[in-house]
């Protein structure tokens, strides 16, 4: 189902009106709405799975790869996880009205900074139906109206999820326009959305490079990019190799189609001969295709582990499937140089027992999350205690890393006086 340009403006105008209600909605009412939304998601399980089955069948018939199908797929466990994530947002502290700083001026003025909603948030995303409920919940709790434009491949799933969420909203008396799905349409329709300054306050695109580039180049409204995740794991000379193996396996294979999965393994030359055969066999046993530089390919080959020669295009590439690039480096400096050249500022990890080396890595590796002795998969709002996340920002302005409730607010100055004039 497509939507005309004039209808897009109408959706945005309704969202703007709803945002004024949400901005002053009491926390108790927002939390009641979130719990009602979770109940309606659970109650709608049969219709959600039926809609999703149609989307998955169409995507499979179109030849979409396994990682894409995994991101698209819903089952009972994933719907339950969506409902629990919405409930977790209800249990989080409401950021709206939070006083973050305050001070007194010599003239007697009392100044404070207070959080307030952004207004209307436009989410543009691809085949991840859970983004619909996550984004809706976070926007609602932070007092923002949400326009949710998912990809055409998940159109049926997203519509069914939005219907369940809307039922929860209206049950507690909040405007139905607080959460609105925007049916996917032509690029001209998307262009119209991106021009609606004054109606939409922030756009958050999540998806492939071409989508984010299109949004960034054409938007007249502020954009926070959720760009690709070219995540590295660097195994330093002082690493515990058993720990490093566990971390690499989890970072690459636990869910390869997500943005915080590892895409490149960097191994210190002094331990490569011991570590690569060990981790290579484990990766190969899990179906991972290895793309190795000449040094690591030689070591793997001698150990009987198959690897393709890596090309220049393999560095800095987000595979989103069971493929891992491997390079042997001469120490920390070369690892940081590689990350600086090919990383996407998403997540970078080091495995080492040397606290000094780890300290330098965490200072100098430029990414929204830098991890020491743990998997890249922990760069996630839920894992970091933020509740559901709206995504992981790779922009440094306004928000960097997982975007939770606070990242969906701005701050205003509140000034109290006793008649002072300037």
Secondary structure, DSSP 8 states (H G I E B T S, - for coil): ----HHHHHHHHHHHHHHHHHHHT--HHHHHHHHHHHHHHHHHTHHHHHHHHHHHHHHHHHTT--HHHHHHH---HHHHHHHHHHHHHHHHS---TT-EEEEEE-TTS-EEEEEEEE-SEEEEEE-S-HHHHHHHHHHHHHTT-EEEEE--GGGHHHHHHHHHHHHHHHHHTT--GGGEEE-----HHHHHHHHT-BTTB-EEEEES-HHHHHHHHHH-SS-EEEE----EEEEE-TT--HHHHHHHHHHHHHS-TTSTTSEEEEEEEHHHHHHHHHHHHHHHHHTT-EEEE-HHHHHHHHHTT---EE--GGGTT----SSEEEEEEESHHHHHHHHHHHH--SSEEEEE-S-HHHHHHHHHHS-SSEEEESS-GGG-STTTTTS-S-S-EE--SSS--EE--SGGGEEEEEEEE-SS---
